[in-house]
Structures are given as structure tokens and as C-alpha cells.
């Protein structure tokens, strides 16, 4: 993919050159970059569905359940900053495909721990053409100090947007969601590794 060209807000585009983009202020330039990331995440998720049989959100759930065997749907929702009910569609699909299974908890009947099946374990491995490999390559090109600044900006933006306070859509194939409307989940698939979620043990899990 060609590198994104930063628009120069200091100089207006030439009226004679219709190929030049209009100048943007700081906020609009940042939104332009977010839009580019969003479009890239959507495109990669669709490619993953074709090549791996899993969308970005589905693969993220598989990877997290593989890393934290016995996690509940509530625990996953806590990590992903979504309402537990929004995971219903993706969980049903993964269970139907025999990739994830729920087991009874002998100590707490309210809990339904999640585990990968043998088939699911086969898909919970690093693979080319996935969102996380693209994120990994991008992170490797950026100094650590700049990554910390980027994390701070993304965290502040998530807080301003109220992530975690509203029932965001996670799986575009779920009930009440239009086909392909999986932005929240796809973004989570791309940003969770970038924000260090893959190396973070979930805290107290809400009741499933």
C-alpha cells in the first residue's frame, strides 16, 4: 500500500490542478487518517473472511479465547469495550462452526466458560494477511516513544466517544446490524494488539 500523503494545511490547492486535495485543519486531517484506517480494516476483514474463513471480529474472539481459556462472554465484552449482548452473533457463528465451545462451570452455574475446540486452536495462530500482522508491521516501523503518544491519543479519543458506555455493534452479521456494519469489531481487531491487550490478563469478569 502506498504511504498516505499528508495534506499541507498551510498552502491552498491550485485551482489549475484538479488532482490536489483541499487543505484541511488539524481535526479534519486526523479524521481523514482515521477514515483511511477504517477503510483498510474493513477491506482486510473481508479479505480474511475469504482466505481464512473468519472476519476480523471473529478472529479476534478466537485469538482471545485461545489466550485466555475459560474466559466468559462477559470477560470478552470487558476487553473489547462492548456490551455482552453484542457478542451474541459472533459467538453463535463460532459455536456453529465448531470453533468455540461453552462448558459448564461446576462451581458456578451462572458462568459458561469458553474454550477453543481443536479446529479453533488451528485458527488461533499468527497468519499472513490478517489485521494483526499489518498492525505488527506498522508498529515495528515506529519508535516506542511515538507509539506511547499514539496510544494516549487513541485512548483519549475512545473516552470522548464513550467507548464502553454504549452497546456498540461488534459483528456485522448479528441481529440489528446491517451487513458489513462491523466497524467497532474490526477496529477492535486491529487496535487491541496495538494497545497491548494481547499481553493483558483480563480483570474481574462480569457475569455472562
C-alpha positions as a Python dict, from the first residue, in 0.01 Angstrom:
ca = {
    (1, 'X'): (0, 0, 0),
    (2, 'X'): (132, 343, -93),
    (3, 'X'): (214, 573, 200),
    (4, 'X'): (-51, 830, 285),
    (5, 'X'): (41, 1179, 176),
    (6, 'X'): (-3, 1443, 443),
    (7, 'X'): (-211, 1734, 320),
    (8, 'X'): (-47, 2072, 361),
    (9, 'X'): (-286, 2296, 551),
    (10, 'X'): (-62, 2597, 501),
    (11, 'X'): (-98, 2620, 126),
    (12, 'X'): (-430, 2604, -61),
    (13, 'X'): (-458, 2376, -363),
    (14, 'X'): (-401, 2516, -706),
    (15, 'X'): (-723, 2581, -892),
    (16, 'X'): (-548, 2470, -1209),
    (17, 'X'): (-463, 2128, -1067),
    (18, 'X'): (-778, 1931, -1006),
    (19, 'X'): (-578, 1643, -859),
    (20, 'X'): (-469, 1832, -549),
    (21, 'X'): (-676, 1772, -236),
    (22, 'X'): (-812, 2067, -39),
    (23, 'X'): (-622, 2184, 266),
    (24, 'X'): (-752, 2051, 599),
    (25, 'X'): (-727, 2177, 952),
    (26, 'X'): (-577, 1963, 1229),
    (27, 'X'): (-904, 1796, 1327),
    (28, 'X'): (-1012, 1718, 972),
    (29, 'X'): (-667, 1584, 883),
    (30, 'X'): (-682, 1348, 1182),
    (31, 'X'): (-1032, 1238, 1080),
    (32, 'X'): (-904, 1174, 728),
    (33, 'X'): (-639, 940, 865),
    (34, 'X'): (-895, 763, 1085),
    (35, 'X'): (-1113, 717, 779),
    (36, 'X'): (-822, 562, 590),
    (37, 'X'): (-759, 321, 879),
    (38, 'X'): (-1128, 233, 899),
    (39, 'X'): (-1144, 156, 527),
    (40, 'X'): (-829, -53, 550),
    (41, 'X'): (-965, -251, 843),
    (42, 'X'): (-1291, -321, 662),
    (43, 'X'): (-1110, -430, 348),
    (44, 'X'): (-869, -657, 537),
    (45, 'X'): (-1153, -810, 736),
    (46, 'X'): (-1336, -902, 415),
    (47, 'X'): (-1015, -1048, 272),
    (48, 'X'): (-968, -1252, 591),
    (49, 'X'): (-1319, -1390, 558),
    (50, 'X'): (-1235, -1507, 206),
    (51, 'X'): (-893, -1654, 281),
    (52, 'X'): (-924, -1771, 644),
    (53, 'X'): (-1299, -1810, 680),
    (54, 'X'): (-1302, -1561, 969),
    (55, 'X'): (-1378, -1191, 976),
    (56, 'X'): (-1162, -959, 1184),
    (57, 'X'): (-1402, -961, 1481),
    (58, 'X'): (-1440, -1340, 1469),
    (59, 'X'): (-1065, -1394, 1457),
    (60, 'X'): (-1011, -1158, 1748),
    (61, 'X'): (-1254, -1359, 1961),
    (62, 'X'): (-1081, -1682, 1861),
    (63, 'X'): (-740, -1538, 1949),
    (64, 'X'): (-859, -1406, 2286),
    (65, 'X'): (-1035, -1729, 2383),
    (66, 'X'): (-719, -1915, 2282),
    (67, 'X'): (-505, -1691, 2500),
    (68, 'X'): (-746, -1696, 2796),
    (69, 'X'): (-907, -2041, 2808),
    (70, 'X'): (-1214, -2034, 3031),
    (71, 'X'): (-1291, -1667, 2977),
    (72, 'X'): (-1661, -1582, 2974),
    (73, 'X'): (-1855, -1381, 2718),
    (74, 'X'): (-1870, -1106, 2979),
    (75, 'X'): (-1493, -1110, 3010),
    (76, 'X'): (-1455, -1078, 2634),
    (77, 'X'): (-1700, -789, 2629),
    (78, 'X'): (-1499, -616, 2901),
    (79, 'X'): (-1178, -641, 2698),
    (80, 'X'): (-1346, -524, 2379),
    (81, 'X'): (-1543, -241, 2544),
    (82, 'X'): (-1876, -365, 2408),
    (83, 'X'): (-2199, -475, 2571),
    (84, 'X'): (-2209, -855, 2625),
    (85, 'X'): (-2525, -884, 2414),
    (86, 'X'): (-2337, -755, 2110),
    (87, 'X'): (-2117, -1066, 2112),
    (88, 'X'): (-2418, -1295, 2066),
    (89, 'X'): (-2398, -1307, 1686),
    (90, 'X'): (-2026, -1375, 1659),
    (91, 'X'): (-2035, -1635, 1939),
    (92, 'X'): (-2326, -1823, 1777),
    (93, 'X'): (-2141, -1833, 1447),
    (94, 'X'): (-1817, -1958, 1602),
    (95, 'X'): (-2001, -2224, 1802),
    (96, 'X'): (-2199, -2335, 1497),
    (97, 'X'): (-1875, -2378, 1305),
    (98, 'X'): (-1731, -2584, 1589),
    (99, 'X'): (-1450, -2340, 1670),
    (100, 'X'): (-1558, -2232, 2020),
    (101, 'X'): (-1746, -2427, 2285),
    (102, 'X'): (-1912, -2336, 2614),
    (103, 'X'): (-1860, -2561, 2913),
    (104, 'X'): (-2049, -2580, 3238),
    (105, 'X'): (-1873, -2440, 3543),
    (106, 'X'): (-1912, -2693, 3828),
    (107, 'X'): (-1853, -2418, 4085),
    (108, 'X'): (-2081, -2151, 3943),
    (109, 'X'): (-2387, -2238, 3734),
    (110, 'X'): (-2413, -1876, 3616),
    (111, 'X'): (-2081, -1893, 3434),
    (112, 'X'): (-2029, -2051, 3095),
    (113, 'X'): (-1652, -2059, 3031),
    (114, 'X'): (-1541, -2051, 2669),
    (115, 'X'): (-1277, -2277, 2516),
    (116, 'X'): (-1144, -2336, 2168),
    (117, 'X'): (-1211, -2669, 2004),
    (118, 'X'): (-931, -2847, 1820),
    (119, 'X'): (-1046, -2679, 1499),
    (120, 'X'): (-1046, -2341, 1672),
    (121, 'X'): (-695, -2394, 1802),
    (122, 'X'): (-580, -2448, 1446),
    (123, 'X'): (-700, -2098, 1357),
    (124, 'X'): (-562, -1928, 1668),
    (125, 'X'): (-212, -1887, 1526),
    (126, 'X'): (-33, -1598, 1354),
    (127, 'X'): (-119, -1579, 985),
    (128, 'X'): (-31, -1357, 692),
    (129, 'X'): (-296, -1127, 552),
    (130, 'X'): (-456, -1056, 888),
    (131, 'X'): (-519, -727, 1066),
    (132, 'X'): (-277, -810, 1345),
    (133, 'X'): (12, -881, 1109),
    (134, 'X'): (-45, -544, 942),
    (135, 'X'): (-51, -377, 1285),
    (136, 'X'): (265, -561, 1385),
    (137, 'X'): (450, -443, 1074),
    (138, 'X'): (332, -86, 1132),
    (139, 'X'): (438, -89, 1497),
    (140, 'X'): (782, -220, 1405),
    (141, 'X'): (842, 92, 1195),
    (142, 'X'): (754, 342, 1469),
    (143, 'X'): (977, 430, 1769),
    (144, 'X'): (840, 322, 2107),
    (145, 'X'): (808, 678, 2236),
    (146, 'X'): (583, 769, 1942),
    (147, 'X'): (374, 457, 1997),
    (148, 'X'): (306, 563, 2353),
    (149, 'X'): (189, 902, 2227),
    (150, 'X'): (-37, 736, 1970),
    (151, 'X'): (-183, 514, 2242),
    (152, 'X'): (-257, 820, 2453),
    (153, 'X'): (-437, 989, 2162),
    (154, 'X'): (-644, 680, 2080),
    (155, 'X'): (-732, 630, 2445),
    (156, 'X'): (-844, 992, 2479),
    (157, 'X'): (-1049, 964, 2160),
    (158, 'X'): (-1215, 643, 2279),
    (159, 'X'): (-1305, 811, 2606),
    (160, 'X'): (-1452, 1112, 2426),
    (161, 'X'): (-1658, 883, 2204),
    (162, 'X'): (-1788, 699, 2508),
    (163, 'X'): (-1649, 358, 2415),
    (164, 'X'): (-1761, 112, 2680),
    (165, 'X'): (-2068, 316, 2771),
    (166, 'X'): (-2280, 229, 2470),
    (167, 'X'): (-2380, -109, 2315),
    (168, 'X'): (-2157, -89, 2009),
    (169, 'X'): (-2208, -328, 1722),
    (170, 'X'): (-1942, -597, 1714),
    (171, 'X'): (-2036, -846, 1444),
    (172, 'X'): (-2183, -709, 1124),
    (173, 'X'): (-2382, -1029, 1074),
    (174, 'X'): (-2556, -1007, 1412),
    (175, 'X'): (-2915, -914, 1482),
    (176, 'X'): (-2999, -549, 1432),
    (177, 'X'): (-2683, -477, 1234),
    (178, 'X'): (-2667, -406, 865),
    (179, 'X'): (-2446, -642, 662),
    (180, 'X'): (-2088, -519, 674),
    (181, 'X'): (-2156, -279, 962),
    (182, 'X'): (-1879, -423, 1176),
    (183, 'X'): (-1658, -120, 1225),
    (184, 'X'): (-1639, -143, 1604),
    (185, 'X'): (-1532, -505, 1592),
    (186, 'X'): (-1289, -461, 1309),
    (187, 'X'): (-1128, -165, 1477),
    (188, 'X'): (-1100, -371, 1793),
    (189, 'X'): (-934, -646, 1592),
    (190, 'X'): (-675, -405, 1468),
    (191, 'X'): (-617, -191, 1775),
    (192, 'X'): (-632, -449, 2053),
    (193, 'X'): (-278, -577, 1979),
    (194, 'X'): (-158, -220, 1928),
    (195, 'X'): (-289, -115, 2269),
    (196, 'X'): (-131, -411, 2443),
    (197, 'X'): (-450, -609, 2505),
    (198, 'X'): (-289, -931, 2386),
    (199, 'X'): (-50, -920, 2677),
    (200, 'X'): (-302, -814, 2941),
    (201, 'X'): (-480, -1058, 3165),
    (202, 'X'): (-846, -962, 3192),
    (203, 'X'): (-954, -841, 3533),
    (204, 'X'): (-1265, -947, 3719),
    (205, 'X'): (-1505, -1089, 3468),
    (206, 'X'): (-1866, -969, 3469),
    (207, 'X'): (-2133, -1234, 3495),
    (208, 'X'): (-2205, -1379, 3148),
}
